[in-house]
Amino acid sequence: MITGKGGTGKSTIAGALALRLAAGGGRVLLVEVEGRPSIAATLGLGEFPRMPEKVASAAGGGEVHACSLDAETVLEDYLSSNVGSSLAIAAARRLGVTEFATTIAPGLRDVLLSGFIVAEARRGGWSAVVVDAPPTGRVVRFLDVTRALGDIATSGPIHRQAADTAAFLRSGSTRVHMVALAEPLPVRESLESLDELAEADLPLGSVVVNRILDDALCDAALSLDHADVTAVGRRLAARGGGGPSSSEDALTTALLDELDDVAARARVQRSSQADLAGAWRGPVTRVPALPGGVRIEGLYDVAGLLGGLDHREERDE
C-alpha cells in the first residue's frame, strides 16, 4: 500500500514500485482506488482499465498489470456473488450503487474495495499487488474500516469478508509505505498518519522522501554568498564580449535569485529530514527530484531506487 499527503508523488512511487517488484520476471498488479489518472498518464494511458490488464513491461521479462477499481462495479459483483437477490441488485441499480452502499452501512464501499484487493492478492497469480491507496487523511479509514464493519456485521458474508480482509491487511504479506516531501507540513502529516496506522495495528514499511535536492547542490548553495555569484555573473557576461551592462545585471540578478531559492529549499529540506529522523525509527528511502517531472523513462529510474520497499524476501522467510 502506498499512501501520502496529496501532491507528494505517491502515485508515481506506486507505479515505480510496481515496476521494481516486476523486475526479473514478476507479474505485479497495480491497483488505483481514487479514480485519479496521474500514474496512468505517466505510463502513456488515458486511464487504467476497470479489470486487470497489462500496462507496462519490466526488466527481465516482468509485467505490470493495472486496474482502477470502481466501487459500483465491485459492489454489484459482490451482491451478485454473495446475496444472489435480483431485488437487491435492481434496488442498487435504481438508487445508484454508491448511495445504496451508504444506505447499507457506512464504510461498505471501502470494505468491498479492500476485499477485492485482498482477493486478487490471493487468487490472481500475482507476485505482488501494489495499491495506490487514498491519501493520509483517508488511508486509515480505508484500511481499518474492515475491523469496524466486522464488529457491526456479526454474521453473514459481509462479516466474513471484513474479518478475512482485516486479518490479511495485518499479516506479514502487507506493508503500508508513506510518501512525503522534505517539507514541514508533509512530514508532520506523515508522522501523524504513521501513528494512526500503528494504533490500528497495520504493518508499516518505509517512508519515501520524494523530490530530494542533491546533497552536493545543497552544500554549494549554502556555502556560496552573493559576492561569489556576482563575480560569476560578471565573468559570464565578459565571455559574451561585453562590458558592464544591463544584461550583466540581469544575469547576476537571475543567478542570485536561483541561489537564494535553492539555499532556502536546502535549509527546509535538511530541517525537515532531521525532524523525520527524530520521530521515525523505521527505514527511509530518498528519491531525487527529476528535472522536468517524471515521464515513463524516469519512472524506471525511480524504480531502481526503491529496493528498501521490496519485502518479498521477508515474506518468504
C-alpha positions in Angstrom: 0.0 0.0 0.0 1.3 3.4 -0.9 -0.1 6.5 0.8 0.9 10.1 1.5 -0.3 13.6 1.6 -1.8 14.8 -1.7 0.9 16.2 -4.1 3.8 14.3 -2.7 4.0 11.9 -5.7 2.5 8.8 -4.1 1.0 7.6 -7.4 4.4 8.0 -9.1 6.0 5.9 -6.3 3.3 3.3 -6.6 3.9 2.9 -10.3 7.7 2.8 -9.8 7.3 0.2 -7.1 5.2 -2.0 -9.3 8.0 -1.9 -11.9 10.6 -2.6 -9.3 8.7 -5.7 -8.0 8.0 -7.0 -11.5 11.7 -6.8 -12.5 13.2 -10.2 -13.1 10.1 -11.8 -14.4 7.5 -10.9 -11.8 3.8 -10.4 -12.5 2.5 -7.4 -10.5 -0.9 -5.9 -10.2 -1.1 -2.1 -9.7 -4.5 -1.0 -8.3 -5.8 2.5 -8.2 -8.8 3.2 -5.9 -9.3 7.0 -6.1 -10.2 7.4 -9.8 -7.1 9.6 -10.5 -5.4 9.2 -13.8 -1.9 10.6 -12.9 0.0 7.4 -12.9 -1.9 6.1 -16.0 -0.8 9.3 -17.8 2.8 8.7 -16.9 2.6 5.2 -18.4 1.1 6.7 -21.6 -2.5 5.8 -20.9 -5.6 8.0 -20.6 -6.9 5.9 -17.7 -6.5 2.4 -16.2 -8.9 -0.4 -17.2 -11.7 -1.5 -14.9 -10.3 -5.0 -14.8 -6.6 -6.0 -14.7 -4.8 -5.6 -18.0 -1.1 -5.4 -18.8 0.1 -1.8 -19.0 3.9 -2.0 -18.8 6.9 -4.3 -19.1 9.7 -4.5 -16.5 13.3 -5.6 -16.7 13.9 -9.3 -17.1 10.5 -10.1 -18.7 8.3 -8.8 -15.9 4.9 -7.5 -16.4 2.8 -4.8 -14.7 -1.0 -5.2 -14.9 -3.2 -2.4 -13.6 -6.8 -1.6 -12.9 -8.8 1.3 -11.4 -11.4 0.0 -9.0 -14.9 1.2 -9.5 -17.0 0.9 -6.3 -20.2 0.5 -8.3 -18.9 -2.4 -10.3 -17.3 -4.1 -7.2 -20.4 -3.7 -5.2 -22.7 -5.1 -7.9 -20.4 -8.1 -8.4 -20.5 -8.6 -4.6 -24.3 -8.5 -4.5 -24.4 -11.0 -7.4 -22.0 -13.4 -5.8 -23.0 -13.2 -2.2 -26.6 -12.0 -2.0 -27.9 -13.6 -5.1 -31.1 -11.5 -4.9 -32.3 -9.9 -8.1 -34.4 -7.5 -6.0 -31.2 -6.3 -4.2 -29.3 -5.8 -7.4 -32.3 -4.0 -9.0 -32.5 -1.7 -6.0 -28.8 -1.0 -6.2 -29.1 0.0 -9.8 -32.2 2.1 -9.3 -30.8 4.0 -6.3 -27.2 4.2 -7.6 -24.8 1.7 -6.1 -22.7 4.2 -4.2 -25.8 5.6 -2.5 -27.0 2.1 -1.9 -23.7 1.1 -0.2 -24.0 4.1 2.1 -27.6 3.1 3.0 -26.5 -0.5 3.9 -23.7 0.6 6.2 -21.1 3.4 6.5 -17.8 2.2 5.1 -19.1 -0.6 3.0 -17.6 0.9 -0.1 -14.1 0.7 1.4 -14.5 -2.8 2.8 -15.6 -4.0 -0.6 -12.7 -2.3 -2.4 -10.2 -3.6 0.1 -11.8 -7.0 0.0 -11.4 -7.1 -3.8 -7.7 -6.2 -3.5 -7.1 -9.0 -0.9 -9.0 -11.5 -3.0 -6.8 -10.6 -6.1 -3.7 -10.8 -4.0 -4.6 -14.4 -3.1 -6.1 -15.8 -6.3 -4.7 -13.7 -9.1 -1.3 -15.4 -9.5 0.4 -12.1 -8.8 3.9 -12.0 -7.4 2.9 -8.7 -5.7 -0.1 -6.3 -5.5 0.7 -2.6 -5.2 -2.2 -0.3 -4.2 -2.2 3.5 -4.9 -4.2 4.0 -1.7 -6.1 7.0 -0.5 -4.1 10.0 0.9 -3.1 10.3 4.6 -6.5 11.9 5.6 -8.4 8.8 4.4 -6.0 5.9 4.4 -6.6 4.6 8.0 -10.3 4.6 7.5 -9.9 2.8 4.2 -7.7 0.1 5.7 -9.2 -0.2 9.1 -12.9 0.0 8.2 -12.9 -3.7 7.8 -12.5 -4.1 11.6 -15.3 -1.6 12.4 -17.6 -3.2 9.8 -16.7 -6.7 11.1 -17.9 -5.5 14.6 -21.2 -4.2 13.1 -22.0 -7.1 10.9 -21.8 -10.0 13.4 -22.6 -12.8 10.8 -23.0 -13.4 7.2 -20.8 -12.8 4.1 -20.0 -9.2 4.9 -18.7 -10.2 8.4 -16.6 -13.0 6.9 -15.1 -10.8 4.2 -14.4 -8.0 6.7 -12.7 -10.3 9.1 -10.7 -12.0 6.4 -9.6 -8.8 4.9 -8.6 -7.3 8.2 -6.5 -10.3 9.0 -4.7 -10.2 5.7 -4.0 -6.4 5.9 -2.4 -7.1 9.3 -0.3 -10.0 8.2 3.3 -10.3 7.1 2.1 -10.1 3.5 1.2 -6.4 3.7 3.2 -3.2 4.2 2.0 0.4 4.2 4.6 2.8 2.8 4.4 6.5 3.3 5.4 9.1 0.7 6.4 12.6 1.9 8.3 15.7 0.8 11.1 17.1 2.9 8.9 20.0 4.0 7.4 20.7 7.4 3.7 20.1 6.6 4.1 16.8 4.7 6.5 15.5 7.3 4.2 16.4 10.2 1.1 14.9 8.5 3.1 11.8 7.6 4.2 11.3 11.1 0.6 11.8 12.4 -0.7 9.3 9.9 2.1 6.8 10.8 1.0 7.0 14.4 -2.6 6.3 13.4 -1.7 3.4 11.2 0.4 1.9 14.1 -2.5 2.4 16.5 -4.7 0.4 14.1 -2.1 -2.3 14.1 -1.4 -2.0 10.4 2.2 -3.1 9.3 4.4 -0.1 8.4 7.0 -0.2 5.7 9.3 2.7 4.6 8.9 6.4 4.4 9.8 7.6 0.9 11.1 11.1 0.9 10.4 12.3 -2.6 11.9 15.0 -4.8 15.1 15.4 -2.8 17.6 18.0 -3.9 21.1 16.6 -4.4 23.3 17.0 -1.3 26.2 18.5 -3.3 23.9 21.1 -4.8 22.6 21.9 -1.3 26.2 22.2 0.0 27.1 24.5 -2.8 24.0 26.7 -2.4 24.6 27.1 1.3 28.3 27.8 1.0 28.2 30.4 -1.7 27.5 34.1 -0.9 26.2 36.9 -3.1 29.7 38.2 -3.8 30.7 34.8 -5.3 27.7 34.7 -7.5 28.1 38.3 -8.7 31.7 37.6 -9.7 30.5 34.6 -11.7 27.8 36.7 -13.4 30.5 39.3 -14.4 32.8 36.6 -15.8 29.9 35.0 -17.8 28.9 38.4 -19.2 32.5 39.2 -20.1 32.8 35.9 -22.1 29.9 37.3 -24.2 32.1 40.1 -25.4 30.5 42.9 -23.5 31.5 45.0 -20.5 29.3 46.0 -17.6 25.8 46.4 -18.9 22.1 45.9 -18.1 22.5 42.3 -19.5 25.2 41.6 -16.9 22.9 43.0 -14.2 20.1 40.8 -15.4 22.2 37.7 -15.4 23.6 38.4 -12.0 20.1 39.0 -10.6 18.9 35.7 -12.1 21.8 33.8 -10.6 21.3 35.4 -7.2 17.6 34.6 -7.2 18.3 31.0 -8.1 20.9 30.8 -5.3 18.5 32.2 -2.8 15.8 29.7 -3.9 18.0 26.7 -3.7 19.6 27.7 -0.4 16.1 28.2 1.1 14.9 24.8 -0.2 18.1 23.2 1.2 17.6 24.6 4.7 14.0 23.5 4.7 14.9 20.0 3.3 17.6 19.4 5.9 15.5 20.7 8.8 12.5 18.5 7.7 14.7 15.4 7.3 16.1 16.0 10.8 12.5 16.2 12.2 11.6 13.0 10.4 14.7 11.2 11.7 14.0 12.3 15.2 10.5 10.8 15.2 10.6 7.9 12.8 12.9 5.0 13.5 11.9 2.9 10.5 13.6 2.7 7.1 13.7 5.8 4.9 14.2 5.8 1.1 15.3 9.0 -0.6 14.2 9.7 -4.2 15.8 12.7 -6.0 13.9 15.4 -7.8 13.9 14.7 -11.5 14.3 17.7 -13.9 11.1 18.3 -15.9 9.0 15.9 -13.8 8.5 12.2 -14.1 7.9 10.6 -17.5 7.9 6.9 -18.2 11.7 6.8 -18.6 12.1 8.5 -15.2 9.6 6.0 -13.7 12.0 3.2 -14.5 14.9 5.2 -12.9 12.8 5.7 -9.7 12.0 2.0 -9.7 15.7 1.3 -9.3 15.9 3.3 -6.1 13.1 1.5 -4.3 14.9 -1.5 -3.0 14.0 -0.7 0.5 10.3 -1.2 -0.3 10.7 -4.7 -1.5 9.9 -7.1 1.3 9.3 -10.2 -0.7 12.3 -11.9 1.0 10.7 -11.2 4.4 7.5 -12.9 3.3 9.5 -15.9 2.1 11.2 -16.4 5.5 
